[in-house]
Amino acid sequence: MLLLLAVLAATAAARGTNGFCSIPLSQQHTSLTTIGLCSADLDVIGPNLEAIHESTIPPTGLALDSDASLFFTYARNREPQKWTLTKATGFITEVPWPSEEWQNCKAGQNASECFVKVQNVVWMPRVALPTPYGAKIMSFNSTSGELIRNYIYPPELYYAKIQLNDIKINNTLGNAGYAFITEDSAFGSISTIDLETCITIRHLFNKGTTPSYLNSGTNGIALTGSNIYWGVKASNHWYFAPQEAFISNLTDAEIEAQIQKPGNFPSEQAGFTADDRGRVYICASAQNAILYADTLQCEVTEEINGVPAGRSGPVPAANYNLKTLVRSGQLQAADTMAILDGYLYFTTNQQGLAPARQYNNIDKRKASIGFSLGEVLLFR
């Protein structure tokens, strides 16, 4: 009780009579006070954040082309959206991309010819909804907006439901590359698409990935080295396995035998990405942070479990060491990330402040800002 009273007293003193934090708690906290009442209360770890775009509604997906043009997606999960895929034209302006006509399906239109629900953009837009021919990934020319190819999920793969979430492409596999896609329904799965033949396989469907009432399945995904990394949003678990295991016609049981678990993740997870030196970045929404782990032993700078720093080869799963890249009150549910020219870009969609997660369904989200983090490849 004394601890509770001390916390309440400190909180009241910090907020003042006007209800706002006049003095950040991080500047006055003791061992008996809390941190985190206001966004300024969180001690900032990492580099300064640079705002690069502000959206009037929270975005989900993010992509950049080689000219650093920004593309955003707005998923039709529980809210109607005027546009589902846009291109930024200024700090606060966006236009539908590649055109207005692509944004919504007309009555009776084949769902393979329009955007049903765009969840994310990385190499291509992809769409998902339990509508025949609605689940697909689409490759566009980022300059002209011309559709290059449409990869449609066969309806027989829908099972109970399908809700594609995140995607990464490895162009070095096979003759034309493979797409790896996570699936965010209550059942969860990881799909592979042969980009030459369009052969689509849905792996690990409904493999116990949905503990608790937050029934969100596989979410973020990253490719680095020869591995695929992914997380389960409704849990604190993340995993990795060889990419070859998913494209070699193995059974689910054979794939599961190759999956490794690098330990628990201290947050609900959203987006994953990786750089060209084997570092995996993970959005940690519960901590207003982005964490990372080095997967190559040559990048490790300290002894872990008796293994000296440096050396060659991959880091053993038991030695993955999560560290904080950046933490700030400005990172309110970082969702999707992309790396270009040494900068890490990410969206903040404030999912925890959305009506579905607030008492009385009150929408507490504010204008959402995408940030550029800084030269992440130089922190070595």
N, C-alpha and C positions, 0 to 999 in steps of 0.2 A: 504494500500500500504506500509506503514511503517513496518507493521508486516511482510509482504512478503519479503521486502528487508532485514530485520533483519534475517529472516530465511535463505535466500539465502546466505547472507554474512557469517553467522555462518557455514552453510553447506560447503561453499567454503573453509573457513579457516580450518575446520576439515579434509576435504579430501586432502588438499595440492595439489601440482602440479602433483603428480603421479596418482591421481584418487583414492587413497585408504585412508581409515580413519586412520591417524597416531595416533590421540588421540580420543578415544571414546567420542561421544557427551555426554554420560551420566556422564562424568567427568567434563564437562565444560558448560552444558546447563543452560540457564536462563529461566525466564518466557516467553521469546520471541523466544526461539529456539525449534526445534523439536527433537524428539528422535526416532530412528529407521532406520536411513539411512543405517547403516551397522549392521551386526549381533551383533557386540560387543556393539552397542549403547543401546541395551535393558538391563536395570538393571535386573540382575538375581534374581529371587525370588525362594526360596526353596533350596533343597539339590543339591550337585554337581551331575553331570551326568557322568555315566561311560559307555563308548562305549564298546559294546560287539560283534558287527558284522558290517561289511561294505559290502554293495551290490553294484555291478557295475550298476545295473538298479534299479529304485525305487520299493520296494515291497509294497504290499497291506496288505495281511493277515499275522498273526503271531500266533503261538501256541507253547506251551512247554509241554513236557511230565514230568513225575515225576522225571526224572534224569536231568531236565533242558536242554534237547536237544531242539534246536531251529528249527522250521519249518516255511517256508515262502511261500507265494503264490504271483503269478504275474498274474494279471487279464488281459485278452485279451479284453480290452475295445476298445481302438483306436490304439493299437500298437501290432505288432506281438511279441510273446514270444517264445523262444526256449523251455523253461520249464515253467510249471504253478504251480508246487508244488515241493519244494526242502527241503533238510535238511542240516543245516550248519555242515561242517566238520572242520572248522577253522575260524579264524577271517575274512578272505576274500574268503573262499572257500565254495562251496555248491555242492551237488549232487542231481540229480533228485530222487524223492521219491514217491512211494515205488520202482519204477524202471523207466527206460527210456521208456519202452513200454506203460506205462500208460499216458504219457504226451500229446499225440496227437492222434486224431481220424484218422484212415485211410479211404480212399475213400470207401464208402459203408458199413463201420462198424456201428453197432448199437451204438448210442450215449450213451446208458446206460452203456457201457463197457469201457469207456475211459473218459479222462478229456476234456470237451469242453472248459470250462472257470472256473478256480478255483478262487473264490473271496476271500475266507477267510478260516482259519482253526482254530477251537476252540476245539470241541470234535471230530469232523470229518471233512474231506474236504467236501465242497459242490460245486456244479456246477450249472451254469445257463446260458441259452441262448435260444432264441425262436426256438429251434430245437426239434422235437419230441424225448422224452425221454432224452433230454439233461439237463433239470432242475432236480437236484437230490441232496441228501446229501449221503455221503458214509462214513461208519465207518470202520476204519482200526486199526489193532493191531499196536501200535506205536513201538513195539520191532521188530516184524517179517516183518511188512509191508503187512501182509495178509489182504485181504478184508474180513470184518466180515459180513457186510450187506449193501445193496444198497436200498435207499429209493427214488423211482422215482416219480416225480410229474406227476399225470395224465394229459394228453394233454388237457382235457376239462377245466383245471384250468388256461391255458395260457391266455385266453381272448385276448386282443390286444397285450400284450407283458408280459414277465416275466423276471426279472433280479434279482436273489437272491443276497443278499448282506452280511448280518451278521447273526450270529446264536448263541444262547445260549441253554443249555440243563438243564432241571430240572429232575434228576433221581428219585425224590421222588413222582412225580405225577403219578397216574394210577398204572398199574402193572409193567411197564418197563421204565417209564419216558416219557417226551414230549420234542420235539424240538420247539423252537420259532425262526422264521426267518423273518428278514425284507427284503423288496423288493424295489430296487433302480431305477426302471424305472420311467418314467414321471407320472405313475399312482399311484404307491405306494400301499403297502399292508403289512399285517403281517400274516404269515402262521403258523399253528401248525401241527405237525406230531406226532401221537401216535406211539411211538417207538416199541410197541408190535404188533399192528395191521396194521401199515403203513397207517392208515386213515389220509388223508391230507385235511386240510380246509384252504382256503385263505380268510382272514377277511379284512374288511375295504378297499376294492379295490376302488381306485379312489375317495377318500373322501376329495378332496380339499386340498391336501398336496403339491401342486406344484406352489406356487406363484413365479413370476419372470421368466426370460428366463433361469435361471439355473434350468432345470427341472429334478432335482434329488429327488427321493421320500424318503421313510423311509430308514434310514441308520444304525446308531449305535443301539445296543440293550444290555440291562443288566438285570439280574434277581437278586433280593435280597429280603429277607423276603418273602412275598407272592405276590409281585408285579413284573410286567414287565415294564421296562423303555425303551423309544426309542426316537429318534430325527428325524427330517426331514431336510436333508442337504440343501435343497433349501430355507430354512426359518430359523428364529431364535426361533423356537418353539420346546419344548420337552414335553413329556407326560408320564403318567404312569397309569396303571390300574391293577386290580387283575388278576393274572394268571388264576385263576379259570374261569374268564369270557370268556377266549378264548378256553377253553376245555369243556364247558358245553352246547354246541349246541345252543348258543344264536344267535339271529339275529344281524346283524351289528348295527341296531338301539339300541338294548339292550346293546351291548358292548359299544357303544358311550356314553350311559347314565352313564356308570361307569368310563369313562376316566376323569382324573384330569390333570389340567394344572398348573404346578408350576411357571408360569411366562415365560418371554422371556429369551433366552440364548444369551449372548453378542458376538456371533461369529457364523460363519458357523460351523456346528458340524460334526464330523466323528465318531470315535469309542467310545463306552461306555464299561465300565466294573464296577464291584462292588466287595467289599471285604466282609469278613465274619462278619463284624460289621455294615453293613448297609450303608456304604459310597459308593456313586455312583461317578465314575470318568468319565469325558467327555473331549475328545480332542477338543481344541478350536484353530483351525488352523489360524484364523484371528488374534490371539493374540500370536502366538508362545507359547502356553501354554496348560497345562492340569488343568482343574478346577474340583472341587468336591462339593458335597452337602451331608450333613448327613441326613439320612431318619429316624433314630431312635432318639427319644427325649432324651434318656439316654446318647447319645454322644454329644448333643448340649451343648456348654460351655458358652453361653451368652443368655440374655433375648431377645426374638424376639416377637414383637407385643403383649407385655404383658404376654407372656408365659415364666416363669422362666426357667433357664438352668436345665438340668437334667430331672428328672421325668421318667415316663415309657410311653410306647405306641409309635405309629408312629408320625412323625412330620407332622402337617397339611400342605397341599399343599401350602397355602398362606404364610407359614413360612419357606419354603425352602430357604436357604441362600448359594448362590454360593461363593466359595472362591478359591483362586489360590493355587494349590499344587506346581507347578513349572512353571516358565516362563524363556525362554532363546532363544537366536538366534539360538541355535542348534536344537530347536524343530520346524523344518520347515514342517508344515502339519503332525503332529503326527496323525496316522491313526487307528491302531489297538493296543489294549492293552491286557496284560495277567498278572495275579498276581500269584507268586509262592514263598513260603517260606519267605514272608514279603517283596519281591521285586516287583516293578511294571516294567514290560518290555513293550516297545512300538516301533513301526516302525515310521520312518519319510520318507514320500514318495515325499515331495516337489511338491505337486500337483499344487500349484499356479504358479510354475515356468515351468510347462509343456508347450509344444508348443500350445496346444489348448487355453491357457490362456495368451499367450504372443503376443504382436504385431509382425506381420510378421511371426507368428508361429515359433519363435526361441526357441529352447530348452535350457533353462538356468539351468537345474538341474545338480547337481554334484553327485559324488558317495554318495549313501544314507547310513546312519548309523543307526543301531538300538541301543538304549540306555537302560541301566538298571538304574532305578531312585534311588533306595535305599530302605531302610526299611520303606515303606509307612505305615505299620500297627503300627509303633511306634510313629507316629506323633499324639499323643492324649493328 
